[in-house]
Every structure is written in structure tokens, then in C-alpha cells.
Amino acid sequence: MHSAAAFPPPDPRIAELAQACLEDLDGLIELWIDVVSPVREAYADRVPDADFRDSARDALEMLLRTVAELPVPGHIAEVSERVGTRRARQGVPLDALLDAARLDFRVVWTALIGQAEQRNMTHLVASAYYVWEAVERHVTGIMTAYQRTVLEMGRRADDERQMWFARLMDCDGRNPTVVGDTALALGFQVSGEYMCAAAAAQHGAALRRAAMELRTAGVPVQQQALDSAVVLTAQLGPRTTARTILEHLGDTPCGVSSAPGHLADVPRAVRLAITTARSLPADARGPRWLRDSWLDVLVHHASDLADDLVGDVLGGLDRPDVTDAEKERLLRTVRVHLGGNGAIADTATAVYCHRNTVQHRFNRFCELTGHDVRRPEDAALIALALRARARWRPA
């Protein structure tokens, strides 16, 4: 490998040629504009002619002064960063911008050749790398400023999106003006069907990844931190169903709810999704709908009363004359029955015993607790108490 020291220093005469080119800077600008016009077609409507010409003047003067080893005024030295920043804000494609900037070498090199006499050509060719390096520094400066500006613009846009979503949540969807402005800011529709998912902070990365995938697929989506949780809201459509969203969520433990009518319904759906996420059991895997979690949600909200609920409904099972084996047998039979279709025969099959045995166990459970699992009202209360017992008194 060859080190940088292997390259000879630029010939002093190339500086003289560059100085001579500076005297015809206006002619070089016209040449550059003519050469770059095919590339400029991609963004001609975004950059005014005066802006385009002024940037060309500063860039060519900066390059020629660099090659001529002349002082570069501050506003000229900053042209690379200024062009990169401005073109990013104007929405000029980066590839087209860099292609145009690299044409500076062709224009400057053509001008140097035009100033050189035949005897200088050898020295000029030997110094070509010096001119090319100056152009590449200019191109690199443009690219760095462009990419930094794009990142900053993205952050500002994301901050604005989060601000509008927060305002939607704060007004609870009751302010039509805020709802309409939020729809414009997020690319949502005021009338539409929405799906909301929420996960604990430790699963936030998975929700952010799902939001990125959905946005890349063209799905209107908003994701942000809210109330110590990470929330994702997506607008459904003909090609974006609830199943589509669930597929992107994968096995992320999260609560899911829907707002089927309007954007104004989203705040309530978000809060319900957060509540569902907070009520998930510790071993939860994958998304869980609110409609499948109401018992856990109610238990979660009644945490202060959990011990009282369990003691009042199931306390009779803790009598001294009830063995641990009998208690577990009764509880298992009741849980299976509540989790099935309510048919005694099906419960008997599930617990591997005769239906009369199941009836006997239900009678014994009622005798001990005062609640009959065969009565709908008692069944609802028992189901809630069992959830509370499993969540707050697992022992």
C-alpha cells in the first residue's frame, strides 16, 4: 500500500492557473449552469434561479481559492454546509445534489486546462488529485450538512406529531378543532377505524419497531411514550386490518383495544389499551384484546379491594377442616367450569370424573363459600375473585 506521502506536492504553477480562472468567474458560472442543467431537472422547481446561481458562485470561488492557495472569506468557506442545509430543507434529492456538486471538478478542470499552456500540461495533470480532493471535501461537507439537517427536520416533525397526539389525549377527543388539526399533523382521517396497542416500557423497542414497519408499508401510524407506557395507534383500512397490526406486533406482550368510529374515540381506546397492558399476567405472550381481559382489568383497578374480595368470596375454603388437596380439587373444578361452556357434562370430561362427582364438588364449594358456581351472578363474582386470588395472592 502507498501512503499519502507518496503523492508529490501540487505544482506551484497550478495555483497561478487557478488565480487566472478567478478573473473569469462569471464565465465559469455560466459553464457550470449549462453542464449541470440535466441533473438539475430533478429539482429545478424547488430551487430558485438566483439561489442556484449564488451557490454556484460561492462554491466555484471557494474551490479556485483553495487551489490557488488564497485566503477564503468566511461566508465563502461555509458554502458546503450552507448548500447542504438549504437543499435539504428545499427537498432536493441527495443523489441529484451530490451529482451536481461533483460536476464542479469538470468545470474547474476545464477552466484550468483553458488557462494552461502546452508546457504546463504535464504539471497540471500531475496535480489533478489536488483539485479532485478540494472538490471531494466540498461534496463531503454538503452531504454531512444535508444528512444532519434531514435528521433535525425529522426530529422536529416527530416532536410536532407527538405534541398533537398529546393534545388529542388532553382534550379527550372532545375538541373538534384539535381533532381536525391532529388528523392533518398525523396523516389520519377524522372518520375512520383505529387500533391502539400499549406495552410496558421494557417492551417499547418492539412497539417502535412495529410502528416503523407499518409506516414503511404506508400505514398511518403514531407511536410515543404515554403514562409510563409505549403506545401505538394505527389507522385501519381495506389493506390494513387488525390482523395486519397483530402480525407486526408479533409476540410482544401488549394490550389492544379499538376505536371503530372516529379519531375522537382514540383517547379512550388508548387508555383502555394501557389499562389492559398493565393487567397482563407476568407470563403473558403476545397481544391481548381488551374484550378478552375485562376480568383482569377490573381486578387491576380493584387492587385495594383484592384481599377483601378474595376473603369474602373464597374465605370458606381456608377452614381448618378443608385439606389443601380438597381445596385445590374444588378450585380446579370451578375454574374449568367457568372457563368452559357451562355444561356439567363437559366439565366432568375435562376433570376426568363423573358428572355426579362434579355436582357434589359444586355443592361442597357452595357449602363452604356460600356461592354457587351454577348461578350466573355467583359465577361472575367467583370468576372475579379467582382472578384477584391469582394476581394478588398467588401463594
Secondary structure, 3 states (H helix, E strand, C coil): CCCHHHCCCCCHHHHHHHHHHHCCHHHHHHHHHHHHHHHHCCCCCCCCHHHHHHHHHHHHHHHHHHHCCCCCCHHHHCHHHHHHHHHHHCCCCHHHHHHHHHHHHHHHHHHHHHHCCHHHHHHHHHCHHHHHHHHHHHHHHHHHHHHHHHHHHHHHHHHHHHHHHHHHHHCCCCCHHHHHHHHHHHCCCCECCEEEEEEEHHHHHHHHHHHHHHHHCCCCEEEEEECCEEEEEEECECCECHHHHHHHHCCCCEEEEEECCEHHHHHHHHHHHHHHHHCCCCCCCCEEEHHHCHHHHHHHHCHHHHHHHHHHHHHHHHCCCCCHHHHHHHHHHHHHHHHCCCCHHHHHHHCCCCHHHHHHHHHHHHHHHCCCCCCHHHHHHHHHHHHHHHHHCCC
